[in-house]
Amino acid sequence: MQSRLETILEEYSFQPIGEQNPKIKQLKGIAGNSKPNPQKLFIAEGIWILGLCEKFQTPIDCLILCPEHIRTPEAIELCAKLASRTQLRYTVSAKTFEKISERGQPDGLLALAKLPAHDLSAFHPGKDAVLLVLDGVEIPGNIGTMLRMADGAGLDGVFLCNRKARLTHPKLIKGSQGAILSVPLFEFESVEACRNWLNENHFTVYLADTRAKLYYYDEPFGKKTALVMGSERYGISREWYTKNYEMIAIPMEGDCDSLNVGVAATVLAYEAVKKNKFIQKYGNRSDS
C-alpha cells in the first residue's frame, strides 16, 4: 500500500511545503472566513467530502496530502483521481497537517475546491417544481442545513437574495453535508431580479409568515411553487410584500412565536413536494 502511495506522489510530482507557504496561508484565511475569496474556494477535508468532489467533478484548486496520515487503499486511490485533476499538488508533514486539519483523526487528504457554478439560462424546472428562496438568511449553518434538506426533499433548486453569509463559510459547507455540490444554487443581485424570474417562469410564490391565515397543510399546491424564507432576525424583506403573493404559516401551539428557519423550511418544503409530485403524477383525487 505504501509503495502505491509513493508511486502516486512521484508520478504527479507532489511538492513538499511548510506552514509558511502562501497556499497554506490562503487555506487558513478561508478556514477563518477572514480573507477575500473571489474564486469561491472552500476546504474539502477527508475521504467522504473529497469522494463527493470526485463524484460531481468539482473543480480542484490544489490537493494537499500528509503521507503519514493516509492509511487505507480507498484514500490512496482517491489521491490518484484528485491529483489527475489539478496542477497544484503538495505534501506536508504530520505536524503541519494537524494544524490545518479540523478533524481529530485526519485521513491525510485535504483540498481547496471550487463551488460549482450553475447557469440560470439553462435551468428549466418542470411543472411540478418546488424552489426554496432564501432572503437575507444570515447564519451559515442554517443555509447549509437548508441545502441539505433541499437535497433530501428533492427540491429543484435554491435561490438566494440579499445574501448575508459567504457560501464558502466552513459552517455552511459542513452543514450542507455535500448538498452544496449537488443542489442547483442561484444567487440574485436583487429581490426584483428574483421576483421577475419567478413571475416569468409562472411560479406561485408563498411567503413564510407567522401572521398568515393560511396554514401550510390546507394549501393544495400542485403547481410550480416557490417558498420564500426570511432572515432569522428580520424575516422576509419588504420588497416581497409589494406583490400580491400568498402568505403561508405553520401553526404555533406553544409559547414560542416561530420555528428555526431551517425547521420551518423543512416542514413547508416536504409538504409542497409531496403534493406537487403526487398531483402532477396522479391528478387531484377530488376531481374523480
Long-range contacts (C-beta under 8 A, 24 or more apart in sequence): 1-73, 1-76, 4-73, 4-76, 5-67, 5-70, 5-76, 5-79, 8-76, 8-79, 8-80, 8-83, 9-65, 9-67, 9-91, 12-80, 12-83, 12-84, 12-89, 13-89, 14-65, 14-83, 14-89, 14-90, 14-91, 15-89, 15-90, 15-91, 16-90, 16-91, 16-92, 17-90, 17-91, 17-92, 18-92, 18-93, 18-96, 19-92, 19-96, 19-99, 21-90, 23-62, 23-64, 23-88, 23-90, 23-112, 24-92, 24-96, 24-100, 26-112, 27-64, 27-100, 27-110, 27-112, 28-100, 30-112, 30-168, 30-170, 31-100, 31-102, 31-170, 33-166, 33-168, 33-169, 33-170, 37-166, 37-168, 39-114, 40-114, 40-115, 40-167, 40-168, 41-112, 41-113, 41-114, 41-115, 41-168, 42-112, 42-113, 42-114, 42-115, 42-167, 42-168, 42-170, 42-173, 42-180, 43-102, 43-110, 43-111, 43-112, 43-113, 43-170, 43-173, 44-110, 44-111, 44-112, 44-113, 44-173, 45-101, 45-102, 45-103, 45-106, 45-107, 45-109, 45-110, 45-111, 46-103, 46-106, 46-107, 46-109, 46-110, 47-72, 47-74, 47-75, 47-78, 47-107, 47-109, 48-178, 49-178, 50-78, 50-82, 50-109, 50-111, 51-78, 52-178, 52-181, 52-182, 53-82, 53-111, 53-113, 53-181, 54-78, 54-81, 54-82, 56-116, 56-181, 56-182, 57-85, 58-113, 58-114, 58-116, 58-181, 59-85, 59-113, 59-114, 59-116, 60-85, 60-86, 60-111, 60-112, 60-113, 60-114, 61-86, 61-88, 61-111, 61-112, 61-113, 61-114, 62-86, 62-88, 62-89, 62-90, 62-111, 62-112, 63-88, 63-89, 63-90, 63-109, 63-110, 63-111, 64-90, 64-91, 64-92, 64-97, 64-100, 64-109, 64-110, 64-111, 65-89, 65-90, 65-91, 65-92, 65-108, 65-109, 65-110, 66-91, 66-92, 66-93, 66-94, 66-96, 66-97, 66-106, 66-108, 67-91, 67-108, 68-93, 68-94, 68-97, 68-108, 69-94, 69-97, 69-106, 69-107, 69-108, 70-107, 70-108, 70-109, 71-107, 71-108, 72-107, 75-107, 75-108, 75-109, 78-109, 79-109, 82-109, 82-111, 86-111, 102-170, 115-167, 115-168, 115-180, 116-180, 116-181, 116-185, 118-157, 118-184, 118-185, 118-186, 120-186, 120-197, 123-157, 123-184, 123-186, 125-156, 125-157, 125-201, 125-224, 126-156, 126-280, 127-223, 127-224, 127-280, 128-222, 128-224, 128-276, 128-277, 128-279, 128-280, 128-281, 129-156, 129-157, 129-203, 129-224, 129-225, 129-276, 130-155, 130-156, 130-225, 130-226, 130-227, 130-269, 130-272, 130-273, 130-276, 131-155, 131-156, 131-157, 131-158, 131-159, 131-198, 131-203, 131-225, 131-226, 131-227, 132-157, 132-158, 132-159, 132-226, 132-227, 132-229, 132-265, 132-269, 133-158, 133-159, 133-160, 133-161, 133-194, 133-198, 133-205, 133-226, 133-227, 133-228, 133-229, 134-158, 134-159, 134-160, 134-161, 134-229, 135-161, 135-162, 135-191, 135-228, 135-229, 135-230, 135-231, 135-236, 135-237, 135-240, 136-161, 136-162, 136-163, 136-164, 136-230, 136-231, 136-234, 136-236, 136-237, 137-164, 137-165, 137-229, 137-230, 137-231, 137-232, 137-261, 138-164, 138-165, 138-231, 138-232, 138-233, 139-165, 139-232, 140-165, 140-166, 140-169, 140-170, 140-171, 140-172, 140-175, 141-171, 141-172, 141-174, 141-175, 142-175, 142-232, 142-260, 142-261, 142-262, 143-167, 143-172, 143-175, 143-176, 144-171, 144-172, 144-173, 144-174, 144-175, 144-176, 144-177, 144-179, 144-180, 145-175, 145-176, 145-262, 146-229, 146-261, 146-262, 146-265, 146-266, 147-172, 147-175, 147-176, 147-179, 147-180, 147-183, 147-185, 148-175, 148-176, 148-177, 148-179, 149-262, 149-265, 149-266, 149-269, 150-179, 150-183, 150-269, 151-178, 151-179, 151-182, 151-183, 153-266, 153-269, 153-270, 153-273, 154-273, 154-277, 155-183, 155-269, 155-273, 156-184, 157-183, 157-184, 157-185, 157-186, 158-183, 158-184, 158-185, 158-186, 159-186, 159-187, 159-188, 159-194, 159-226, 160-185, 160-186, 160-187, 160-188, 161-187, 161-188, 161-190, 161-191, 161-194, 161-237, 162-191, 162-231, 162-237, 163-187, 164-231, 191-237, 191-239, 191-240, 192-239, 195-239, 195-240, 195-243, 198-226, 204-246, 205-240, 205-243, 205-245, 205-246, 206-245, 206-246, 206-247, 206-248, 206-268, 207-236, 207-240, 207-241, 207-245, 207-246, 207-247, 207-248, 208-236, 208-247, 208-248, 208-249, 208-250, 208-264, 208-265, 208-268, 209-235, 209-236, 209-247, 209-248, 209-249, 210-249, 210-250, 210-252, 210-257, 210-258, 211-247, 211-249, 212-246, 212-247, 212-248, 212-249, 213-247, 213-249, 214-246, 214-247, 214-248, 214-249, 215-248, 215-249, 215-250, 215-251, 216-248, 216-249, 216-250, 216-267, 216-268, 216-271, 217-271, 219-246, 219-248, 219-271, 219-275, 220-275, 220-279, 220-284, 221-271, 221-272, 221-275, 221-276, 221-279, 222-275, 222-276, 222-279, 222-280, 222-284, 223-276, 225-272, 225-276, 227-265, 227-268, 227-269, 227-272, 229-261, 229-264, 229-265, 230-261, 231-261, 232-260, 232-261
